[in-house]
Structures are given as structure tokens and as C-alpha cells.
């Protein structure tokens, strides 16, 4: 007849090994979130250093006057 203590120890060891938790999953999630955060920061910050020092503010392509598209002083939007 087998020893009950050895069988109990073996079953306890197997049960403990099966309940290790989500350690590997959390490591992967942490690594992916850190890489994603770095890529997001790079994407958002990459445009701030391009051509701002030598550019004249009046020559910006997106800059429109408050008078409207025509630029006329008699425009209704003036």
C-alpha cells in the first residue's frame, strides 16, 4: 500500500504548481504598455521640433485672418 504522506505531498506540489497566477501575463501586459507608451510619446512629440525656429508666423499655411477668406476690410466677418 502506498504511503499516504508521499501521495499527499505530491498532490499538494502539483496543485501549488498549477496555481502560479498570472505572472507571465502581467509581465507581457506591462512590457507592451511600456513600449506602447514610449511609441505614443514619440509620435506626439516628434512634430514639436520641426521648422519652428526659422518660420515666420505670418507665413504659416494654416493661419487665416479674422476678416475671412477675401481679406477685404469691408468683409462681413471683419
C-alpha positions in Angstrom: 0.0 0.0 0.0 1.4 3.4 -0.9 2.4 5.9 1.7 -0.4 8.5 2.2 2.0 11.3 3.2 4.1 11.0 0.0 0.9 11.0 -2.1 -0.5 14.0 -0.3 2.8 15.9 -0.7 2.9 15.1 -4.4 -0.7 16.2 -4.9 0.0 19.4 -2.9 3.0 20.1 -5.0 1.1 19.6 -8.3 -1.8 21.8 -7.0 0.7 24.6 -6.0 2.4 24.5 -9.4 -0.9 24.8 -11.2 -1.9 27.9 -9.2 1.0 30.1 -10.0 -1.2 33.0 -11.0 -1.0 35.5 -13.9 2.7 36.4 -13.6 3.7 35.8 -17.2 0.5 37.5 -18.5 1.1 40.6 -16.3 4.7 40.8 -17.5 3.6 40.8 -21.1 0.9 43.4 -20.4 3.4 45.6 -18.6 6.0 45.3 -21.3 3.5 46.0 -24.1 2.1 49.0 -22.2 5.6 50.5 -21.7 6.5 50.1 -25.3 3.2 51.5 -26.4 3.6 54.5 -24.1 7.1 55.2 -25.5 5.8 55.0 -29.0 2.8 57.2 -28.2 5.2 59.8 -26.6 7.5 59.7 -29.6 4.5 60.1 -32.0 3.1 63.1 -30.1 6.4 64.8 -29.5 8.0 64.3 -32.9 6.4 67.3 -34.5 7.4 69.9 -32.0 11.0 70.3 -33.1 10.4 70.7 -36.9 10.9 74.0 -38.5 9.5 76.3 -35.8 12.6 78.4 -35.2 13.2 79.8 -38.7 9.5 80.1 -39.7 7.8 83.4 -39.9 4.4 83.3 -38.1 2.7 85.3 -40.9 3.7 82.6 -43.5 2.0 79.7 -41.8 -0.3 77.8 -44.1 -3.0 77.3 -41.5 -3.0 80.9 -40.3 -6.1 82.8 -41.6 -7.1 86.3 -40.9 -10.2 87.3 -38.9 -11.6 89.1 -42.0 -12.4 85.9 -43.8 -11.1 84.3 -47.0 -11.1 87.5 -49.0 -9.1 89.6 -46.6 -11.2 92.7 -47.5 -11.7 95.3 -44.8 -15.3 95.6 -45.8 -16.0 91.9 -45.4 -18.9 90.9 -43.2 -16.7 88.9 -40.9 -14.4 91.9 -40.0 
